[in-house]
Amino acid sequence: MQLTIHDSKTAPDASRDMLTKSQARYKFVPNLHGIMAGAPVMYEAYQAIGQIYAKSGMSVLERQVVLQSINFENECHYCLAAHSLIATAEKMPPDILAALREGRPLNDAKLQALRVFAARMTRERGWLSPAEVQAFYDAGYGEATLLEVIVAVAYKVMSNYINHIAETPLDEAFQPYAWTRPKPLDTEA
């Protein structure tokens, strides 16, 4: 089902300033943002949570590992492509990006623990066993990071679910990173 992709002429007044900011940041208005503009409260909430998540104690690389793990788990073709471009711009090593896009384990044990934790948190909707949480802590992460992963899940639920319903078309900038979920799936996460 295609949802309306708004621009500055069709969006509600309350979304127009946010569209202008997206245009300035990305040099175009991503189709996802155009869809979100149809409900200013959604658009504002998404932007606010994204800004808050960027303040987490995780490194830029760790934050992208979490987001891509959630995008993969939720099978979001749009966000996997968009965040691949963003991760590349943020200097994510190509081998890590490829592994995240393919659902393969990461070579770095700590990042792998983060990937697994974010994927399981998403898949199990927060119902993790004490052993799964302890494995996350044993990898070197703490309670604050656990809570920050939940912020990331909330953030990605908004965009992933919209993209599922809207079948959001990829913007030209994201086309080089087009993604479909590989089979068979990694069963370790």
Phi and psi in degrees as GROMACS dihedral restraints (atoms count N, CA, C in turn):
[ dihedral_restraints ]
;  ai    aj    ak    al  type     phi  dphi    fc
    3     4     5     6     1   -84.3    20    10
    4     5     6     7     1   127.1    20    10
    6     7     8     9     1   -97.3    20    10
    7     8     9    10     1   159.3    20    10
    9    10    11    12     1   -66.1    20    10
   10    11    12    13     1   129.9    20    10
   12    13    14    15     1   -98.2    20    10
   13    14    15    16     1   105.3    20    10
   15    16    17    18     1   -82.0    20    10
   16    17    18    19     1   156.9    20    10
   18    19    20    21     1  -128.2    20    10
   19    20    21    22     1  -173.2    20    10
   21    22    23    24     1   -64.8    20    10
   22    23    24    25     1   -17.5    20    10
   24    25    26    27     1   -87.9    20    10
   25    26    27    28     1   -31.4    20    10
   27    28    29    30     1  -102.7    20    10
   28    29    30    31     1   -15.8    20    10
   30    31    32    33     1   -72.7    20    10
   31    32    33    34     1   150.8    20    10
   33    34    35    36     1   -57.4    20    10
   34    35    36    37     1   150.7    20    10
   36    37    38    39     1   -51.3    20    10
   37    38    39    40     1   -39.7    20    10
   39    40    41    42     1   -67.8    20    10
   40    41    42    43     1   -15.5    20    10
   42    43    44    45     1   -97.0    20    10
   43    44    45    46     1   -13.8    20    10
   45    46    47    48     1   -63.2    20    10
   46    47    48    49     1   -40.5    20    10
   48    49    50    51     1   -64.7    20    10
   49    50    51    52     1   -39.0    20    10
   51    52    53    54     1   -65.9    20    10
   52    53    54    55     1   -38.2    20    10
   54    55    56    57     1   -62.2    20    10
   55    56    57    58     1   -40.8    20    10
   57    58    59    60     1   -61.4    20    10
   58    59    60    61     1   -41.1    20    10
   60    61    62    63     1   -67.1    20    10
   61    62    63    64     1   -38.4    20    10
   63    64    65    66     1   -64.5    20    10
   64    65    66    67     1   -42.9    20    10
   66    67    68    69     1   -58.3    20    10
   67    68    69    70     1   -44.5    20    10
   69    70    71    72     1   -67.2    20    10
   70    71    72    73     1   -39.5    20    10
   72    73    74    75     1   -72.3    20    10
   73    74    75    76     1   -45.5    20    10
   75    76    77    78     1  -100.6    20    10
   76    77    78    79     1    -9.8    20    10
   78    79    80    81     1    73.0    20    10
   79    80    81    82     1     7.8    20    10
   81    82    83    84     1  -163.8    20    10
   82    83    84    85     1   166.4    20    10
   84    85    86    87     1   -98.3    20    10
   85    86    87    88     1   110.6    20    10
   87    88    89    90     1   -56.6    20    10
   88    89    90    91     1   142.6    20    10
   90    91    92    93     1   -54.5    20    10
   91    92    93    94     1   -37.3    20    10
   93    94    95    96     1   -58.0    20    10
   94    95    96    97     1   -44.2    20    10
   96    97    98    99     1   -65.7    20    10
   97    98    99   100     1   -37.3    20    10
   99   100   101   102     1   -62.3    20    10
  100   101   102   103     1   -37.4    20    10
  102   103   104   105     1   -69.5    20    10
  103   104   105   106     1   -47.0    20    10
  105   106   107   108     1   -59.6    20    10
  106   107   108   109     1   -30.5    20    10
  108   109   110   111     1   -60.0    20    10
  109   110   111   112     1   -20.7    20    10
  111   112   113   114     1   -64.6    20    10
  112   113   114   115     1   -19.9    20    10
  114   115   116   117     1  -132.6    20    10
  115   116   117   118     1    94.8    20    10
  117   118   119   120     1   -50.7    20    10
  118   119   120   121     1   -35.5    20    10
  120   121   122   123     1   -65.5    20    10
  121   122   123   124     1   -36.1    20    10
  123   124   125   126     1   -66.2    20    10
  124   125   126   127     1   -49.0    20    10
  126   127   128   129     1   -60.3    20    10
  127   128   129   130     1   -45.3    20    10
  129   130   131   132     1   -65.5    20    10
  130   131   132   133     1   -42.4    20    10
  132   133   134   135     1   -62.7    20    10
  133   134   135   136     1   -44.3    20    10
  135   136   137   138     1   -60.9    20    10
  136   137   138   139     1   -47.2    20    10
  138   139   140   141     1   -64.4    20    10
  139   140   141   142     1   -41.4    20    10
  141   142   143   144     1   -64.2    20    10
  142   143   144   145     1   -45.2    20    10
  144   145   146   147     1   -65.8    20    10
  145   146   147   148     1   -37.9    20    10
  147   148   149   150     1   -61.2    20    10
  148   149   150   151     1   -42.0    20    10
  150   151   152   153     1   -67.4    20    10
  151   152   153   154     1   -38.6    20    10
  153   154   155   156     1   -67.1    20    10
  154   155   156   157     1   -45.2    20    10
  156   157   158   159     1   -59.8    20    10
  157   158   159   160     1   -35.8    20    10
  159   160   161   162     1   -63.7    20    10
  160   161   162   163     1   -16.9    20    10
  162   163   164   165     1   -90.4    20    10
  163   164   165   166     1     2.8    20    10
  165   166   167   168     1   -62.5    20    10
  166   167   168   169     1   166.6    20    10
  168   169   170   171     1   -78.5    20    10
  169   170   171   172     1    -4.6    20    10
  171   172   173   174     1   -76.5    20    10
  172   173   174   175     1   154.7    20    10
  174   175   176   177     1   -70.3    20    10
  175   176   177   178     1   166.7    20    10
  177   178   179   180     1   -57.2    20    10
  178   179   180   181     1   -44.0    20    10
  180   181   182   183     1   -61.3    20    10
  181   182   183   184     1   -47.0    20    10
  183   184   185   186     1   -62.0    20    10
  184   185   186   187     1   -41.4    20    10
  186   187   188   189     1   -61.2    20    10
  187   188   189   190     1   -41.6    20    10
  189   190   191   192     1   -70.2    20    10
  190   191   192   193     1   -34.5    20    10
  192   193   194   195     1   -59.3    20    10
  193   194   195   196     1   -45.0    20    10
  195   196   197   198     1   -62.5    20    10
  196   197   198   199     1   -50.2    20    10
  198   199   200   201     1   -61.5    20    10
  199   200   201   202     1   -44.6    20    10
  201   202   203   204     1   -67.7    20    10
  202   203   204   205     1   -33.7    20    10
  204   205   206   207     1   -64.9    20    10
  205   206   207   208     1   -41.1    20    10
  207   208   209   210     1   -67.9    20    10
  208   209   210   211     1   -45.7    20    10
  210   211   212   213     1   -57.2    20    10
  211   212   213   214     1   -43.1    20    10
  213   214   215   216     1   -63.7    20    10
  214   215   216   217     1   -48.4    20    10
  216   217   218   219     1   -60.6    20    10
  217   218   219   220     1   -38.5    20    10
  219   220   221   222     1   -85.7    20    10
  220   221   222   223     1     1.9    20    10
  222   223   224   225     1    53.0    20    10
  223   224   225   226     1    48.3    20    10
  225   226   227   228     1   -95.0    20    10
  226   227   228   229     1   101.6    20    10
  228   229   230   231     1   -61.1    20    10
  229   230   231   232     1   -37.1    20    10
  231   232   233   234     1   -70.3    20    10
  232   233   234   235     1   -50.8    20    10
  234   235   236   237     1   -69.6    20    10
  235   236   237   238     1   -33.1    20    10
  237   238   239   240     1   -61.9    20    10
  238   239   240   241     1   -41.5    20    10
  240   241   242   243     1   -69.5    20    10
  241   242   243   244     1   -48.6    20    10
  243   244   245   246     1   -61.2    20    10
  244   245   246   247     1   -45.4    20    10
  246   247   248   249     1   -74.7    20    10
  247   248   249   250     1   -18.7    20    10
  249   250   251   252     1   -67.2    20    10
  250   251   252   253     1   -42.5    20    10
  252   253   254   255     1   -63.8    20    10
  253   254   255   256     1   -46.0    20    10
  255   256   257   258     1   -62.5    20    10
  256   257   258   259     1   -46.0    20    10
  258   259   260   261     1   -62.0    20    10
  259   260   261   262     1   -38.4    20    10
  261   262   263   264     1   -64.2    20    10
  262   263   264   265     1   -43.9    20    10
  264   265   266   267     1   -63.9    20    10
  265   266   267   268     1   -30.4    20    10
  267   268   269   270     1   -88.3    20    10
  268   269   270   271     1    11.6    20    10
  270   271   272   273     1    69.7    20    10
  271   272   273   274     1    31.7    20    10
  273   274   275   276     1   -64.7    20    10
  274   275   276   277     1   132.2    20    10
  276   277   278   279     1   -57.4    20    10
  277   278   279   280     1   136.2    20    10
  279   280   281   282     1   -56.4    20    10
  280   281   282   283     1   -34.4    20    10
  282   283   284   285     1   -67.4    20    10
  283   284   285   286     1   -34.4    20    10
  285   286   287   288     1   -70.3    20    10
  286   287   288   289     1   -45.4    20    10
  288   289   290   291     1   -60.6    20    10
  289   290   291   292     1   -44.5    20    10
  291   292   293   294     1   -61.8    20    10
  292   293   294   295     1   -43.5    20    10
  294   295   296   297     1   -62.9    20    10
  295   296   297   298     1   -41.4    20    10
  297   298   299   300     1   -64.8    20    10
  298   299   300   301     1   -40.9    20    10
  300   301   302   303     1   -69.3    20    10
  301   302   303   304     1   -27.5    20    10
  303   304   305   306     1   -98.7    20    10
  304   305   306   307     1    -3.8    20    10
  306   307   308   309     1    73.0    20    10
  307   308   309   310     1    23.3    20    10
  309   310   311   312     1   -93.1    20    10
  310   311   312   313     1   153.6    20    10
  312   313   314   315     1   -61.0    20    10
  313   314   315   316     1   149.1    20    10
  315   316   317   318     1   -87.4    20    10
  316   317   318   319     1   147.6    20    10
  318   319   320   321     1   -70.5    20    10
  319   320   321   322     1   -27.7    20    10
  321   322   323   324     1   -82.8    20    10
  322   323   324   325     1   117.4    20    10
  324   325   326   327     1   -61.0    20    10
  325   326   327   328     1   -40.0    20    10
  327   328   329   330     1   -68.6    20    10
  328   329   330   331     1   -44.7    20    10
  330   331   332   333     1   -65.0    20    10
  331   332   333   334     1   -35.0    20    10
  333   334   335   336     1   -63.3    20    10
  334   335   336   337     1   -41.4    20    10
  336   337   338   339     1   -62.3    20    10
  337   338   339   340     1   -38.7    20    10
  339   340   341   342     1   -66.1    20    10
  340   341   342   343     1   -44.3    20    10
  342   343   344   345     1   -59.4    20    10
  343   344   345   346     1   -48.4    20    10
  345   346   347   348     1   -62.3    20    10
  346   347   348   349     1   -44.0    20    10
  348   349   350   351     1   -62.5    20    10
  349   350   351   352     1   -46.7    20    10
  351   352   353   354     1   -63.3    20    10
  352   353   354   355     1   -40.6    20    10
  354   355   356   357     1   -64.9    20    10
  355   356   357   358     1   -45.9    20    10
  357   358   359   360     1   -66.8    20    10
  358   359   360   361     1   -39.7    20    10
  360   361   362   363     1   -58.8    20    10
  361   362   363   364     1   -40.2    20    10
  363   364   365   366     1   -69.7    20    10
  364   365   366   367     1   -52.1    20    10
  366   367   368   369     1   -63.1    20    10
  367   368   369   370     1   -41.5    20    10
  369   370   371   372     1   -92.7    20    10
  370   371   372   373     1     3.3    20    10
  372   373   374   375     1    53.3    20    10
  373   374   375   376     1    40.2    20    10
  375   376   377   378     1    90.5    20    10
  376   377   378   379     1    -7.2    20    10
  378   379   380   381     1   -87.0    20    10
  379   380   381   382     1    68.1    20    10
  381   382   383   384     1   -92.1    20    10
  382   383   384   385     1   149.9    20    10
  384   385   386   387     1   -76.9    20    10
  385   386   387   388     1   158.8    20    10
  387   388   389   390     1   -56.8    20    10
  388   389   390   391     1   -34.8    20    10
  390   391   392   393     1   -66.2    20    10
  391   392   393   394     1   -38.1    20    10
  393   394   395   396     1   -67.0    20    10
  394   395   396   397     1   -40.1    20    10
  396   397   398   399     1   -67.2    20    10
  397   398   399   400     1   -42.1    20    10
  399   400   401   402     1   -63.2    20    10
  400   401   402   403     1   -38.4    20    10
  402   403   404   405     1   -61.6    20    10
  403   404   405   406     1   -37.3    20    10
  405   406   407   408     1   -64.1    20    10
  406   407   408   409     1   -46.2    20    10
  408   409   410   411     1   -64.5    20    10
  409   410   411   412     1   -41.9    20    10
  411   412   413   414     1   -62.3    20    10
  412   413   414   415     1   -25.3    20    10
  414   415   416   417     1   -76.7    20    10
  415   416   417   418     1    -9.2    20    10
  417   418   419   420     1   112.4    20    10
  418   419   420   421     1     5.8    20    10
  420   421   422   423     1   -98.0    20    10
  421   422   423   424     1   157.4    20    10
  423   424   425   426     1  -121.2    20    10
  424   425   426   427     1  -172.6    20    10
  426   427   428   429     1   -60.5    20    10
  427   428   429   430     1   -39.3    20    10
  429   430   431   432     1   -61.0    20    10
  430   431   432   433     1   -43.2    20    10
  432   433   434   435     1   -66.5    20    10
  433   434   435   436     1   -38.4    20    10
  435   436   437   438     1   -55.1    20    10
  436   437   438   439     1   -47.8    20    10
  438   439   440   441     1   -67.0    20    10
  439   440   441   442     1   -35.6    20    10
  441   442   443   444     1   -67.9    20    10
  442   443   444   445     1   -32.6    20    10
  444   445   446   447     1   -62.9    20    10
  445   446   447   448     1   -38.2    20    10
  447   448   449   450     1   -65.2    20    10
  448   449   450   451     1   -36.3    20    10
  450   451   452   453     1   -60.7    20    10
  451   452   453   454     1   -43.2    20    10
  453   454   455   456     1   -62.8    20    10
  454   455   456   457     1   -40.2    20    10
  456   457   458   459     1   -61.0    20    10
  457   458   459   460     1   -45.5    20    10
  459   460   461   462     1   -60.5    20    10
  460   461   462   463     1   -42.9    20    10
  462   463   464   465     1   -61.3    20    10
  463   464   465   466     1   -47.3    20    10
  465   466   467   468     1   -75.4    20    10
  466   467   468   469     1   -27.9    20    10
  468   469   470   471     1   -56.7    20    10
  469   470   471   472     1   -42.5    20    10
  471   472   473   474     1   -60.7    20    10
  472   473   474   475     1   -53.7    20    10
  474   475   476   477     1   -72.8    20    10
  475   476   477   478     1   -42.0    20    10
  477   478   479   480     1   -62.0    20    10
  478   479   480   481     1   -44.8    20    10
  480   481   482   483     1   -68.2    20    10
  481   482   483   484     1   -39.4    20    10
  483   484   485   486     1   -60.2    20    10
  484   485   486   487     1   -45.6    20    10
  486   487   488   489     1   -64.4    20    10
  487   488   489   490     1   -33.0    20    10
  489   490   491   492     1   -65.0    20    10
  490   491   492   493     1   -48.6    20    10
  492   493   494   495     1   -67.7    20    10
  493   494   495   496     1   -45.1    20    10
  495   496   497   498     1   -82.6    20    10
  496   497   498   499     1   -15.5    20    10
  498   499   500   501     1    49.5    20    10
  499   500   501   502     1    50.2    20    10
  501   502   503   504     1   -53.0    20    10
  502   503   504   505     1   122.4    20    10
  504   505   506   507     1   -69.8    20    10
  505   506   507   508     1   141.2    20    10
  507   508   509   510     1   -67.6    20    10
  508   509   510   511     1   135.7    20    10
  510   511   512   513     1   -69.9    20    10
  511   512   513   514     1   156.4    20    10
  513   514   515   516     1   -55.4    20    10
  514   515   516   517     1   -38.8    20    10
  516   517   518   519     1   -62.6    20    10
  517   518   519   520     1   -27.5    20    10
  519   520   521   522     1   -94.0    20    10
  520   521   522   523     1   -10.3    20    10
  522   523   524   525     1   -52.9    20    10
  523   524   525   526     1   -41.0    20    10
  525   526   527   528     1   -62.2    20    10
  526   527   528   529     1   -16.3    20    10
  528   529   530   531     1  -110.2    20    10
  529   530   531   532     1    18.1    20    10
  531   532   533   534     1   -49.6    20    10
  532   533   534   535     1   144.4    20    10
  534   535   536   537     1  -140.7    20    10
  535   536   537   538     1   141.1    20    10
  537   538   539   540     1  -131.2    20    10
  538   539   540   541     1   146.7    20    10
  540   541   542   543     1   -67.0    20    10
  541   542   543   544     1   128.8    20    10
  543   544   545   546     1   -74.8    20    10
  544   545   546   547     1   154.9    20    10
  546   547   548   549     1  -127.2    20    10
  547   548   549   550     1   144.0    20    10
  549   550   551   552     1   -74.7    20    10
  550   551   552   553     1   162.4    20    10
  552   553   554   555     1   -84.6    20    10
  553   554   555   556     1   154.5    20    10
  555   556   557   558     1   -68.1    20    10
  556   557   558   559     1   126.2    20    10
  558   559   560   561     1   -97.6    20    10
  559   560   561   562     1     1.0    20    10
  561   562   563   564     1   -81.0    20    10
  562   563   564   565     1   -19.7    20    10
